[in-house]
Amino acid sequence: MRVAVVDIGTNSTRLLVADVTGDGGVTELERRSTVTRLGQGVDATGALAPEAMDRVFGALEEYRGLIDAHGTQATTAVLTSAVRDASNGPEFMRRVRDDHGLDARTIPGEEEARLTYLGATSERDLGDEGTVVVIDIGGGSTEFVVGDAGGVRYFASTQAGVVRQSERHIRHDPPRPDELADIADEARGVFTAAIPADVRRSVTGGIAVAGTATSLAAIAQDLEPYDPERVHGFRLSESLCELLLARLAQLDDSERREVAGLHPDRAPTIVPGIVLLREAMEAFGLDAVTVSEHDILRGAALERAGRG
């Protein structure tokens, strides 16, 4: 079955067009990501900004053309943190559905966690891996999904993300050490409060999905152009995160935009993203995580095709 999934997140709007087979195999035909910053100002105002919504609608116009060109049999759009938090989220969702012909729905944190875990573990044999945590750092929230071969055992959706924390704490470019320390302190408290200590201690491995983790894997390998095959499965250690943080935190935005492996639109948020990932790893006592290209997009595609 050929399906198209659009993930409208706080920081980016993404598209996956794929063929899903009866045994759950996924062949990707099209994958796009556009930094649309839908969550701009939501933490302060409680509403989606008109210019932010317009950026998303512009991306959806392009994606609609790609979806039609591939002759997809089913389409779906999942809307997450920023839309859940916004007072005008329902109206935005209606426009996504009516103006762009997408089966759009705002999903709760529990469903977001389930789909992310389904996607991240879809091609892994967890029988010998014990208990793993999938870490999904987004623009407005960070999701933690703990599970094993039997499925999800615990999840938490936390109010810490690269856009939210940037808007709260960063006032200088490059960011000052005290601003990054404030992000780290806040994230540490949020993460440890959200996930019981016994759950964190039970974890033996980690999988990191989404733009922060994949960008760091690309930067570490100087990937220009981006190569998803070299990013997927990359081992990202805590010590490597520290090295990348030290390197990128001393650059201003214009300099970060020139870094090999980093999409220019992610330059404003990559440094707080590293801080959040580092704190997430420390919360679970992990010295490394495996980077995965498979996330909520793949999970939603599998579910749409009836394979979830």
C-alpha positions in Angstrom: 0.0 0.0 0.0 1.4 3.4 -0.9 0.9 5.9 1.9 1.9 9.5 2.6 2.4 10.9 6.1 3.0 14.5 7.0 4.3 15.3 10.5 3.6 18.9 11.5 5.8 19.6 14.4 6.8 22.6 16.5 10.0 23.2 14.5 9.7 21.4 11.2 7.1 20.0 8.8 8.0 16.7 7.2 6.8 14.3 4.5 7.2 10.6 4.0 5.8 8.8 0.9 6.4 5.1 1.2 5.2 1.6 0.0 4.3 -0.6 3.0 4.1 -4.3 2.4 2.0 -6.9 4.0 4.8 -8.0 6.3 5.6 -4.4 7.5 8.4 -3.7 5.1 8.8 0.0 4.2 10.3 1.3 1.0 10.7 5.1 1.1 9.9 6.9 -2.2 10.0 10.5 -0.9 11.2 12.1 2.2 11.3 15.9 2.8 11.8 18.1 5.8 11.2 21.9 6.0 12.0 24.0 9.1 8.7 26.0 9.5 9.0 27.0 13.2 5.3 26.6 13.8 5.9 26.9 17.5 7.3 30.4 17.2 6.1 32.4 20.2 3.5 29.7 21.4 5.2 29.4 24.8 4.7 33.1 25.4 1.4 33.9 23.7 -0.4 30.6 23.8 -1.4 30.9 20.1 0.1 30.0 16.7 1.5 33.1 14.9 0.0 33.9 11.5 3.4 34.0 9.8 4.3 30.6 11.3 1.1 29.0 10.0 1.8 30.5 6.6 5.2 28.9 6.5 3.6 25.5 7.2 0.9 26.1 4.5 3.7 26.9 2.0 5.4 23.6 2.8 2.1 21.7 2.5 1.4 23.1 -1.0 4.7 21.6 -2.1 4.1 18.3 -0.3 0.6 18.0 -1.8 2.1 18.1 -5.3 4.6 15.4 -4.4 1.8 13.3 -2.8 -0.3 13.5 -5.9 2.6 12.8 -8.2 3.3 9.5 -6.4 -0.4 8.4 -6.6 -0.7 7.6 -2.9 -3.6 5.4 -1.8 -3.9 7.0 1.7 -2.7 10.2 3.4 -2.5 11.3 6.9 -1.1 14.3 8.9 -0.2 14.2 12.5 0.0 17.4 14.5 1.8 17.4 17.8 3.1 19.7 20.6 2.7 23.2 19.2 -0.8 22.5 18.0 -1.8 20.8 21.2 -0.7 23.8 23.2 -2.2 26.5 21.0 -5.5 28.2 21.5 -6.1 28.4 17.8 -4.8 24.8 17.1 -8.3 23.5 16.1 -8.7 26.2 13.5 -5.2 25.5 12.1 -6.0 21.8 11.9 -9.2 22.5 10.0 -7.3 24.5 7.4 -4.7 21.7 7.0 -7.5 19.2 6.4 -9.8 21.4 4.2 -7.2 23.4 2.2 -4.7 20.7 1.6 -6.7 17.5 1.5 -5.0 15.8 4.4 -6.6 13.5 6.9 -5.2 15.7 9.7 -5.5 15.0 13.5 -3.9 16.4 16.6 -2.6 13.4 18.5 -2.2 13.2 22.3 1.2 12.5 23.8 0.4 8.8 24.4 -0.2 8.2 20.7 2.8 10.3 19.7 4.9 8.0 21.9 3.4 4.8 20.5 3.9 5.8 16.9 7.5 7.0 17.5 8.4 3.8 19.3 6.8 1.8 16.5 8.8 3.6 13.9 12.1 3.6 15.7 12.0 -0.1 16.5 10.4 -1.4 13.3 13.5 -2.9 11.9 15.2 -3.8 15.2 15.2 -7.1 17.0 14.8 -6.1 20.6 14.8 -9.6 21.9 18.5 -9.3 23.0 18.5 -5.6 23.7 16.7 -5.5 27.0 14.9 -2.2 27.8 15.5 0.7 25.5 14.5 4.4 25.6 13.6 6.3 22.4 14.5 9.9 22.8 12.6 12.4 20.5 13.7 16.0 20.9 11.3 18.3 19.2 10.7 22.0 19.1 8.2 22.3 21.9 8.6 19.0 23.8 10.8 16.0 24.3 9.3 12.6 24.3 10.7 9.6 26.1 9.4 6.1 25.2 10.7 3.2 27.3 10.0 -0.3 26.0 11.2 -3.7 25.1 10.4 -6.6 22.7 6.9 -6.6 24.2 6.2 -3.0 23.3 5.9 0.4 25.2 6.3 0.1 29.0 6.4 3.8 29.9 6.3 7.1 28.2 6.5 10.8 29.1 6.0 13.9 27.0 7.9 16.8 28.6 7.7 20.5 28.1 11.3 21.0 27.0 12.2 21.5 23.3 14.7 23.4 21.2 12.3 26.2 20.3 10.7 26.5 23.7 14.0 26.6 25.6 15.7 28.9 23.1 12.9 31.4 23.5 13.0 31.2 27.3 16.8 31.4 27.9 18.9 32.5 24.9 19.4 36.3 24.5 22.8 36.4 22.9 24.5 35.0 19.7 26.6 33.0 20.3 24.7 31.9 23.5 26.4 32.7 26.7 27.6 29.8 29.0 25.1 30.9 31.7 22.2 30.7 29.2 23.1 27.2 28.2 23.5 26.3 31.9 20.0 27.6 32.5 18.7 25.3 29.7 20.6 22.4 31.2 19.3 23.0 34.7 15.7 23.3 33.6 15.8 20.3 31.3 17.5 18.2 34.1 14.7 19.0 36.5 11.9 18.4 33.9 13.3 15.1 32.7 14.0 13.6 36.1 10.6 14.7 37.5 8.8 13.2 34.5 10.4 9.7 34.6 10.6 7.7 37.8 14.1 6.7 38.9 13.3 3.0 38.7 12.2 3.4 35.1 15.4 5.3 34.2 17.5 2.6 35.9 15.8 -0.1 33.9 17.1 1.2 30.6 20.1 -0.5 29.0 20.2 1.3 25.6 19.0 4.4 23.8 17.7 5.4 20.4 17.7 9.0 19.4 15.4 10.2 16.6 14.5 13.6 15.0 16.5 16.6 13.8 18.9 17.2 16.7 20.3 13.7 16.7 20.4 13.2 13.0 22.1 16.6 12.5 24.7 15.8 15.1 25.4 12.5 13.3 25.8 14.3 10.0 28.0 17.0 11.5 30.3 14.4 13.2 30.8 12.8 9.8 31.1 16.1 7.8 28.3 14.9 5.5 27.8 17.2 2.6 25.4 16.4 1.2 23.3 14.7 3.9 23.4 10.9 3.6 20.6 9.2 5.6 22.3 5.8 5.2 25.4 7.0 7.1 23.3 8.8 9.7 21.0 5.8 10.4 22.7 3.6 13.0 25.4 6.1 13.9 26.7 5.8 17.5 26.6 9.2 19.2 28.5 9.2 22.4 28.1 11.6 25.3 31.8 12.6 24.9 31.2 13.4 21.2 28.2 15.5 22.2 30.4 17.5 24.5 32.9 18.1 21.7 30.2 19.2 19.3 28.7 21.5 21.9 32.0 23.1 22.6 32.6 23.6 18.9 29.2 24.9 17.9 28.5 27.0 21.0 31.3 29.4 20.2 30.0 30.1 16.7 27.4 32.7 15.9 24.3 31.9 13.8 25.9 32.9 10.4 29.0 30.7 11.2 26.8 27.7 12.2 25.0 27.9 8.9 28.2 27.1 7.2 28.9 23.9 9.2 29.1 20.8 7.0 26.3 18.4 7.9 24.0 21.0 9.5 21.1 22.3 7.5 21.2 26.1 7.7 17.6 26.3 9.1 18.6 24.3 12.1 21.5 26.6 13.0 19.5 28.6 15.5 18.4 25.6 17.6 21.2 23.0 17.3 23.1 24.2 20.4 20.1 24.0 22.8 19.4 20.7 21.1 22.7 19.3 22.1 22.2 20.4 25.7 18.8 18.7 25.8 20.2 15.5 24.3 23.1 15.5 26.8 20.7 15.9 29.7 18.4 13.2 28.4 21.3 10.8 28.1 22.5 11.6 31.6 19.0 11.1 33.1 19.1 7.5 31.9 22.8 6.9 32.6 23.6 6.4 28.9 27.1 7.0 27.6 25.9 6.7 24.0 22.7 6.5 21.9 22.1 5.0 18.4 20.8 7.6 15.9 17.8 6.5 13.9 16.2 7.9 10.7 13.1 5.9 11.6 10.6 7.8 13.8 7.0 8.9 14.0 6.7 9.3 10.2 7.5 5.6 9.7 5.3 4.6 12.7 2.3 6.6 11.3 2.9 5.0 7.8 2.8 1.5 9.2 -0.3 2.3 11.2 -2.0 3.9 8.2 -1.3 0.8 6.1 -2.7 -1.4 8.9 0.7 -2.8 10.0 1.0 -1.0 13.3 
